[in-house]
Amino acid sequence: MRKNEMTSTVNQRMFDVKEFPEHIVVSASDRFVPECKEMFAQVEHKAISRAFTIWGTDAQIIDAVEKYSLLTIDMICCITGISDMYHISSRVQNLVDANYLDKYVFSNDGESITGVAYSLGYRGKGYLKSQGIRPKWDGFVREMNAISARKWLAACNFVITHPDISDCSMRKIINSQKNKIRNGKVFRAYAMFNADDTTYIVEPVRFDEDSDEELQDKLSRIKSTIHTKHCNVKSENYVVILQCENTFHMEHIRHLVHSKKYNFNLLFTYDGADAVYKEPKVFSVWNWLIGA
């Protein structure tokens, strides 16, 4: 298979792959600029004083959080298939109060809360161990800052909202280091899955003052690692899906990388999108993008 045909083999059952349109509508709300530095921290809660009994829904919620480590209420509803948001919210809060789940918030300057997510608490880990399941994410969330947490949530959301994706690996380290020699050929894939003869790597991109440089460094390491003799992941073709925050951010990232040469194909998408996009043969910059 020729390299320029890679993206045409995307499994259509997973997601629609579309050419970038000639013009893309961008609303004022899409021009995202954070007002202040965001924080990600665990919040205190009021522990329940009575004995807590795990119900069927509780077990589903704990299993879902264990699988992905950090989830929002919407993601939990999607995984469990329970559309009753009030019921899920109530059960999640009870699990937090009983220390089965930990609650984390995103806040601006430690004041206004901009988002909430949940991970396993110490009793939740104990419950899973009693069921013969060893939690695999111990300590992972506590090491996160706000940007890394948002990247992880974006990758989880991509996988969760594409249920046809199978055999997906999360946080997999891909390296090409013979005898563990540190040669810089290593990177971590937030999510990775296979379709036909292609390996797809999901790389979330969040808006931050250093995000452009970090993305270019990450893509450079991916380029140096894959298709090499000692790479621990073998594939005929690789596609990196850049998951942006919104349509404006996607156009910015697309413009940032369009002239770069890689040994993999790029697809572009954004949070909440129902499709991923591939580059047309001729790249053009829209007037609104360059400020003309």
HELIX and SHEET records of a PDB file:
HELIX    1   1 LYS A    3  THR A    9  5                                   7    
HELIX    2   2 ALA A   28  ASP A   30  5                                   3    
HELIX    3   3 GLY A   56  TYR A   68  1                                  13    
HELIX    4   4 ILE A   73  THR A   80  1                                   8    
HELIX    5   5 MET A   85  ASP A   97  1                                  13    
HELIX    6   6 TYR A  122  SER A  130  1                                   9    
HELIX    7   7 VAL A  141  GLU A  143  5                                   3    
HELIX    8   8 ALA A  146  ILE A  160  1                                  15    
HELIX    9   9 LYS A  178  LYS A  180  5                                   3    
HELIX   10  10 SER A  211  THR A  225  1                                  15    
HELIX   11  11 THR A  247  VAL A  257  1                                  11    
HELIX   12  12 ASN A  287  ILE A  290  1                                   4    
SHEET    1   A 7 ASP A  16  GLU A  19  0                                        
SHEET    2   A 7 ALA A 275  LYS A 278  1                                        
SHEET    3   A 7 ASN A 265  TYR A 270 -1                                        
SHEET    4   A 7 ASN A 237  CYS A 244  1                                        
SHEET    5   A 7 THR A 198  PRO A 204  1                                        
SHEET    6   A 7 VAL A 186  ALA A 195 -1                                        
SHEET    7   A 7 SER A 169  ASN A 175 -1                                        
SHEET    1   B 3 GLU A  38  GLN A  42  0                                        
SHEET    2   B 3 LEU A 101  ASN A 108 -1                                        
SHEET    3   B 3 SER A 112  LEU A 120 -1                                        
END                                                                             
